[in-house]
Amino acid sequence: MTLREVRRLYDRRAPYYDALVDALSLGRDGGYRRRAVEALDVSAGHRVLDVGCGTGRNFPLLPRGAVGVDPSRGILRVARRRVRRLAMAAACALPFPDACFDRVLCTYVLTTVPEWPRALDEMARLLAPGGRIVVADDRLPPGWFLGPGPMFRRLLRDGWVDIHRDVLAAMGARFADIRLDLMHFGLIYLICGTKRPQ
């Protein structure tokens, strides 16, 4: 799917996005997000960016000044209930200067981004040396959350693609101290790392 199609889909889902996530995670989404934020290892004074922040479900766990970005206008309208520092942007083109964040969090985004390596490059660019990144996503076929149409088109074209190994390898090339954890019966992965000093 194109970015425009993804935006449109999430704009439509915005009013019931939280309920959908709770149902699909069997009510465990909050626990998975807590684990991701714990792995982020945030301290007072850290500048934190939540890439693909969605409706802001991570923000009750993040410091007050955390910034969120998401490409969906509808989703950001819902997120404003939880957080004020928001920007409309896609993960592949983040509107911030180099090395301006100490922590970057990205939950359930890469499987919806066609050019996920570029998104990972953008997150690495924004992270200060010694900063920490946490990526959490699912191991289902890319596009599954977008709906059966995108998922089955991808399945027919490429087969079952579990990108977590590719994400792990890409993060290993960009970051140090890489750690992988599996959650939700192995269907959700969490990868964290630290940006190497320049």
PyMOL commands that set and color helices and strands:
alter all, ss='L'
color gray80, all
select helices_A, chain A and resi 3-24+29-40+59-61+73-79+110-112+116-126+144-146+148-158+164-174
alter helices_A, ss='H'
color red, helices_A
select strands_A, chain A and resi 48-51+67-70+86-88+101-107+127-138+175-183+188-195
alter strands_A, ss='S'
color yellow, strands_A
deselect
rebuild
show_as cartoon
